[in-house]
Amino acid sequence: MKDLVELEARADEVAARLKLMGNPARLLILCQLAEGEQSVGALLSRLNLSQSALSQHLAKLRAAGLVATRRDGLVIHYRIADAKTLQVMQALYETFCAPDNA
């Protein structure tokens, strides 16, 4: 069993990540990225955000390590950075973001 100090540290880390993910705009961004890597332009066309707002949210997600980037010439592509975040977002996506098939 993990020691309490280690569990508290992990709980703080997870709570900080969930707080970032809990912002509605960032949650929508992450739901889009749960489908796979997307360019800034693709995200802009799918979300009701200004370019500056999208950039600010992506910067926060990137600084926290939730998303990673890949540059292709002038185009920047974003993706969910790690498997644990992707698992959480896939569960949320299936529950709340995916279109109903009914």
C-alpha positions as CSV (number, residue, x, y, z in Angstrom):
1,M,0.0,0.0,0.0
2,K,1.3,3.4,-0.9
3,D,2.2,5.7,1.9
4,L,-0.1,8.5,2.8
5,V,2.3,11.3,1.8
6,E,2.6,9.8,-1.7
7,L,-1.1,9.4,-2.0
8,E,-1.7,13.0,-0.9
9,A,0.9,14.3,-3.5
10,R,-0.8,12.3,-6.2
11,A,-4.2,13.5,-5.1
12,D,-3.0,17.1,-5.4
13,E,-1.6,16.4,-8.9
14,V,-4.8,14.8,-10.0
15,A,-7.0,17.6,-8.5
16,A,-4.9,20.2,-10.3
17,R,-5.4,18.4,-13.6
18,L,-9.1,17.9,-13.1
19,K,-9.4,21.6,-12.2
20,L,-7.8,22.5,-15.6
21,M,-10.1,20.0,-17.4
22,G,-13.1,21.4,-15.6
23,N,-13.2,24.7,-17.5
24,P,-15.9,24.3,-20.1
25,A,-13.8,25.6,-23.0
26,R,-10.9,23.4,-22.1
27,L,-13.1,20.4,-21.7
28,L,-14.5,21.0,-25.2
29,I,-11.0,21.3,-26.6
30,L,-10.0,18.0,-24.9
31,C,-13.2,16.3,-26.1
32,Q,-12.2,17.3,-29.7
33,L,-8.6,16.0,-29.1
34,A,-10.0,12.7,-27.7
35,E,-10.9,12.0,-31.4
36,G,-7.3,12.5,-32.4
37,E,-4.7,15.1,-33.2
38,Q,-6.0,18.3,-34.7
39,S,-4.6,21.6,-36.0
40,V,-5.4,24.9,-34.4
41,G,-7.5,25.7,-37.6
42,A,-9.5,22.6,-37.2
43,L,-10.2,23.3,-33.6
44,L,-11.2,26.9,-34.4
45,S,-13.7,25.6,-37.0
46,R,-15.3,23.2,-34.6
47,L,-15.4,25.3,-31.4
48,N,-17.2,28.6,-30.7
49,L,-14.0,30.3,-29.5
50,S,-11.9,33.2,-30.7
51,Q,-8.4,32.5,-31.9
52,S,-7.0,34.3,-28.9
53,A,-9.2,32.4,-26.4
54,L,-8.3,29.1,-28.0
55,S,-4.6,30.0,-27.9
56,Q,-4.8,30.9,-24.2
57,H,-6.6,27.7,-23.3
58,L,-4.2,25.6,-25.4
59,A,-1.2,27.3,-23.7
60,K,-2.6,26.4,-20.2
61,L,-3.2,22.8,-21.2
62,R,0.3,22.6,-22.8
63,A,2.0,24.1,-19.7
64,A,0.2,21.6,-17.5
65,G,1.4,18.7,-19.8
66,L,-2.1,17.7,-20.8
67,V,-1.5,18.4,-24.5
68,A,1.5,18.2,-26.7
69,T,2.2,19.8,-30.1
70,R,3.7,18.9,-33.5
71,R,4.7,21.5,-36.0
72,D,4.2,20.9,-39.7
73,G,5.5,24.0,-41.4
74,L,3.4,26.8,-40.2
75,V,0.6,24.6,-38.8
76,I,0.6,23.5,-35.2
77,H,-1.2,20.2,-34.4
78,Y,-2.3,19.4,-30.8
79,R,-2.9,16.0,-29.3
80,I,-3.6,14.7,-25.8
81,A,-0.1,14.2,-24.3
82,D,-0.3,11.1,-22.2
83,A,-2.2,7.8,-21.9
84,K,-3.8,8.5,-18.5
85,T,-5.2,11.8,-19.7
86,L,-6.4,10.2,-22.9
87,Q,-8.1,7.4,-20.9
88,V,-10.0,10.0,-18.8
89,M,-11.0,12.0,-21.8
90,Q,-12.1,8.9,-23.7
91,A,-14.4,7.9,-20.8
92,L,-15.8,11.5,-20.7
93,Y,-16.1,11.6,-24.5
94,E,-18.1,8.3,-24.6
95,T,-20.3,9.5,-21.7
96,F,-20.8,13.2,-22.7
97,C,-19.3,14.2,-26.0
98,A,-20.0,11.4,-28.5
99,P,-23.0,11.8,-30.7
100,D,-26.0,9.6,-29.7
101,N,-26.4,6.6,-32.0
102,A,-30.0,6.0,-31.0
